[in-house]
Amino acid sequence: QVQLVESGGGLVQPGGSLRLSCTHVGSIFNMYVMGWYRQAPGKQRELVATLPGGGRGQYGDSVKGRFTISRDNAKKTVSLQMNSLKPENTAVYYCYGRESGVEYWGQGTQVTVSS
């Protein structure tokens, strides 16, 4: 059974940094695309960043220049380094994976940016 297991959420002050990680378990293959989406209360889920294997990262407009996505294919892990965090970045962050047209989602990890 394929699962995406997230870690790294929490509470951080405005201007601070957090790093999220997600490990793909239950399959011997790497997913073609891995990335992150987020959903704030009362809002739709939105793209944060995605990264295809061997490709370039794509970012939501609001996080460009502050967030960086990376992958470690040997460990089947995708990470999201979030810098200069703002209160409006508060949301549940979901790990995302896609392989052979099938989408997978993690359980979500809460990120709260507040003083």
N, C-alpha and C positions, 0 to 999 in steps of 0.2 A: 504494500500500500504506500503510495507516494504521499509524502507530507513535507510541508515547508514549516520549519521551526525557527521562530524569531527570538531575538534577544536584544537588550540594550535600551529599551525605553526608560522613561522616568521624568523627573521634574528638574528643570534647569531654568536659570535666570535669563532674562532677555540679554542678548549679546553672547551668550554661552554656546557651548558645543555639545553634541551628543553623537555617538556612533551606533547605528543599528546594524545587526547582522542577521542573516537568514541562511540556514543550512537545508539543503534538499536531501531528504532521506527516503529510502525505500526503493531506489532505482540505481542501477549501475551506470546509467547514462546521465550526461549533463543536459540540462534543459537548454533549448535554443535561445530563449529569451528569459531573463530574470530581471526583477526590478521591484519598485515600490510604488504604491498608491496610498492615499490617505483620505480620511473622511472626518470632517469636523461636525460637531452637533448641528443638526438642521440643514446640512449641506450634502451635496452629492459626492460620491467618491471621485477623486481626481488623480491624475497622473502626477507623480513626483519625479521619477526617473526610471528608465529602463535601459538595459544593456544586452544586446545580443552577443552570443559567443563570438569573439574575434572582431566585433564591430565597435561602433562609437556610441557613447551614451546619448540618450535623448532626455531632455529635462523639461519639466513644466516651467512656464515663463517666470513664475514668482520665486523660483528657487535657483535660477541660473546664476552662476558666480558665487553661490554660497554653499551649495550642496555638491558632493562628488560621489558618484557611484563607481563601484569596482567589483571585480569578480576574482575568485580563486577557483579555477576549474578543477584543480587537483582535490580541493576540499569540498567542491560543490557548494560554494558559499558566495553570496552576494552581500556587499556591505554598502552602507550609506553614511558618509561623513557629513554631518550637518553643522555648519558654522554660522555665526552671526544670527542666531535664532531669534525669532520675533514672537510676540504673543499670538499672532495670527497663524503661526505654524502649529499651534496646539491642535491635536487630532489623534485619532487612532491610525497608526501606520500599518499597512498590510503588505506583506511580501507577496510577490506575484511571480508565477512561472508559466511558461507556455512551451509545449513540445508536441509536435505533430498535430497541431490544431486544438489540443486540449489545454485548457487553462486550469491553473491551480492557485489556491490562495492560502496564506497562513492565517492564523487565528487572530492576528492583530496585536500590536503593542502600543500602549498609550504613551504619547509624548505631550508633556505639559510645559509650556513656557510662561513663567510667571515670577514676579518678584514677591 
